[in-house]
Amino acid sequence: MIKIKNLSVEVSGRTILKDIQLDIPKGQILVLFGPNGSGKTTLIRSIMGFSGYQIHRGEVLFKGKNLLALSLEERVRLGLGIMYQHPPKIRGVKLHQIARHLCKDENKIRELAERLDLKDHLDRDINLDFSGGEMKRSELFQLILQDADFLLLDEPESGVDLENISLMGKALNDFLGQKEKSALIITHTGHILDYLKAERGCVLMDGKLWCMGDPKEIFQNIRTLGYEHCKVCHERK
């Protein structure tokens, strides 16, 4: 689904990512761990095509096409979707308006809104006066309606209580389980792992990938030994 080759990215003249090599096959979920400032969000935003992220060298291939030659809008049309760590507020645009733009099936919109406990939010401006959990559920609602093939999720459970994580995790798992969807998910808390069938995890530190393996094992090692142990482990190998 996506192949990243020797990707190096600069932000404001500073190199954040260094020669990243990563393959995510069709139907696979990759979980990305890493301390604050390690480059996780930079990786997701570079794949998506946001401005301010200067590709110094490398390639990002999606469905065989070079994403770096495409605009953000073209990447979305090709099948990329993103869930922000801090979703934007949009005054004057109702949630039901963007839902109908993304999906013409009114039954699907209503059913998904019901499932994510958003039926009373459809007539409200997007994310305006929403709680943290409501904003994250709203983002996931839009992302599922977009029906993207590859999801980029930046800390989907950040600032969300366990009840909301459960709602989101189950809906996300069902969506990813159909049509061989793929995803790259950043998490700090690891709560989302309780709901997703994630096969692989890796650690990003100092702009480099250090580990690759079972995400639950990696997360447990991080909790017990800290991120620096990944470097020690890597050097031993």
Residue pairs with C-beta under 8 A, 6 or more apart in sequence:
1 24
1 25
1 26
1 27
1 28
1 62
1 63
1 149
1 150
1 182
2 22
2 23
2 24
2 47
2 60
2 61
2 62
2 150
2 182
2 184
3 22
3 23
3 24
3 59
3 60
3 61
4 20
4 21
4 22
4 23
4 47
4 58
4 59
4 60
4 61
5 21
5 58
5 59
5 60
5 61
6 19
6 20
6 21
6 57
6 58
6 59
7 17
7 19
7 20
7 21
7 43
7 46
7 55
7 57
7 58
7 59
7 60
8 15
8 17
8 18
8 19
8 20
8 55
8 56
8 57
8 58
9 15
9 16
9 17
9 39
9 42
9 43
9 46
9 53
9 54
9 55
9 56
10 16
10 53
10 54
10 56
11 42
11 52
11 53
11 54
12 52
15 56
15 207
16 39
16 42
16 207
17 39
17 42
17 43
17 46
17 207
18 206
18 207
18 208
19 58
19 208
20 43
20 58
20 207
20 208
20 209
21 209
22 30
22 202
22 209
24 30
24 150
24 182
24 184
25 182
26 180
26 182
27 180
27 181
27 182
28 182
28 199
28 200
29 176
29 182
29 183
29 185
29 196
29 197
29 198
29 199
29 200
30 183
30 184
30 185
30 198
30 199
30 200
30 201
30 202
31 185
31 186
31 187
31 193
31 198
31 200
31 201
31 202
31 215
31 218
31 219
32 40
32 43
32 184
32 185
32 186
32 187
32 201
32 202
32 203
32 204
33 186
33 187
33 188
33 201
33 202
33 203
33 204
33 215
33 218
33 219
33 222
33 227
34 40
34 186
34 203
34 204
34 205
34 227
35 205
35 227
38 204
38 205
38 206
38 207
39 204
39 207
40 154
40 186
40 204
41 85
41 154
41 186
42 53
43 184
43 204
44 82
44 152
44 154
44 184
44 186
45 53
46 53
46 55
46 60
47 60
47 62
47 67
47 80
47 152
47 184
48 72
48 75
48 80
48 82
48 152
49 67
49 70
49 71
49 72
49 75
50 72
55 68
59 66
59 68
60 66
60 67
60 68
61 67
62 75
62 78
62 79
62 80
62 150
63 78
63 79
63 149
65 78
67 75
67 78
67 80
70 78
76 146
76 148
79 148
79 149
79 150
80 148
80 149
80 150
80 152
81 143
81 146
81 148
81 150
81 151
81 152
82 143
82 151
82 152
82 153
82 154
83 136
83 139
83 140
83 143
83 151
83 152
83 153
83 154
83 156
84 139
84 154
85 154
85 155
85 158
85 186
87 127
87 135
87 136
87 138
87 139
88 127
89 125
89 126
89 127
89 128
89 130
90 125
90 126
90 127
90 128
91 125
91 128
92 125
93 125
93 126
94 122
94 123
94 124
94 125
94 126
95 118
95 121
95 122
95 123
95 124
95 125
95 126
95 138
95 141
96 109
96 122
96 123
98 126
98 142
99 109
99 113
99 122
99 141
99 142
99 145
100 106
100 109
102 142
102 145
102 146
102 147
103 109
103 145
103 146
103 147
108 145
109 145
110 119
112 118
112 141
112 144
112 145
112 171
113 119
113 121
113 122
113 141
115 167
115 171
116 137
116 140
116 141
116 167
116 168
116 171
117 137
117 167
118 134
118 137
118 138
118 141
121 130
121 134
121 138
124 130
126 138
127 134
127 135
127 138
130 138
132 159
132 160
133 159
133 160
133 161
133 163
133 164
136 156
136 157
136 158
136 159
136 160
136 164
136 168
137 164
137 167
137 168
139 156
140 156
140 168
140 171
140 172
143 151
144 171
144 172
144 175
148 181
149 179
149 181
149 182
150 181
150 182
150 183
150 184
151 176
151 181
151 182
151 183
151 184
151 185
152 183
152 184
153 183
153 184
153 185
153 186
154 186
155 186
155 187
155 188
156 168
156 172
156 185
156 187
156 192
157 165
157 168
157 169
157 187
157 189
157 191
157 192
158 188
158 189
160 168
162 191
165 191
165 192
165 195
166 195
168 192
168 195
169 191
169 192
169 194
169 195
169 196
170 195
172 192
172 195
172 196
173 195
173 196
173 197
175 181
176 182
176 183
176 196
176 197
177 197
185 192
185 196
185 198
187 193
187 219
190 216
190 219
190 223
193 215
193 216
193 219
198 215
199 215
200 212
200 213
200 214
200 215
201 211
201 212
201 213
201 214
201 215
201 216
201 217
201 218
201 219
202 209
202 210
202 211
202 212
202 213
202 218
203 209
203 210
203 211
203 218
203 222
203 227
203 230
204 210
205 227
205 230
205 231
210 230
210 231
210 233
210 234
211 218
211 230
211 233
211 234
221 229
221 230
222 229
222 230
